[in-house]
Amino acid sequence: MTIQLRPFAAEDYPAWTVLRNTIRPDHLVTAEDLERQDAQFDPKCLLLRFVAEQAGELAGVGQINQETWRFHPQKFHLAIWVQPALQRQGIGKLLYDQLLDQVTPKHPLALRTSLREDQKAGMRFAARRGFREEMRAWTARLDVATFKPAPFVGLVERVLAKGIRITTLAALQKSDPKCWQKLYELDRSTGADLPGPEIFTHPAYEQWEKFVRYEPNVIPEAYFVALDGPNYIGVSNLTRLNGTNELEVGYTAVERAYRGRGIALALKLNTIAYARATDAPAIRTDNNSNNAPILHINTALGFKRGLAWLTLINSQSGRLSV
């Protein structure tokens, strides 16, 4: 088997899309999605991607990048996709070594990757290279048809009775010309409290717009915002999930001074009401293991956890293991 490595090219998007969807049929992407994400990529962050090719066909893809929301100039995230029929033949190692060679001159302090807990071969591959578990996140799913609203009757009304108003992005775009700037400020303020492996770093407004405002899967009618007077104090929104008629939670957060008042739960109840009204069969979400408040809310609402996704880290001093 002769494998050639080369930089990723624009013509690779279709084959890479098929490969990704083969490995993760639960979270489908389109070539247009991947091209758009690359076009929107934060220019301050590194993005390197290589293709492993066998007999002119795409055998695997390896990527290393930095992350906008947790940016550190010497910390990177790695992902490798290999055709299932060609796994355990050294392709992953070739891609890994190539990527590591690219970042070694930057004196990396940490390299992270994410694997689902049942991806045992990937776990062994990572462990041999010095990776260890750092944190977990669970994908959870709410069956909308079996949602039981009885325990929550009157909760939204009680929140509203305290002077809080809940509306949608669709309405705000008509009534508040500054709505996007206010949503950005809310995102920046609440994002600082999100648990994660690195200190939260927020993008500039123009970059944030690319990620959020111009995301084609955003649903303005399912983007719920809590207000206290003119102030935006909380948000919970749903997005479309490619290849299905299910919905996905985008972001749920409440300003620190307003927490503990049932606002986040009221917002999430609005998202469920939207899903029921539009006959969406399910809502999916992802929650970090150290985000106890949201995990508690989602469990109470009836979200059922699936397999965990593990964030693994290699932070050995000097050149990271190969």
Disulfide bonds with the S-S distance in Angstrom:
none
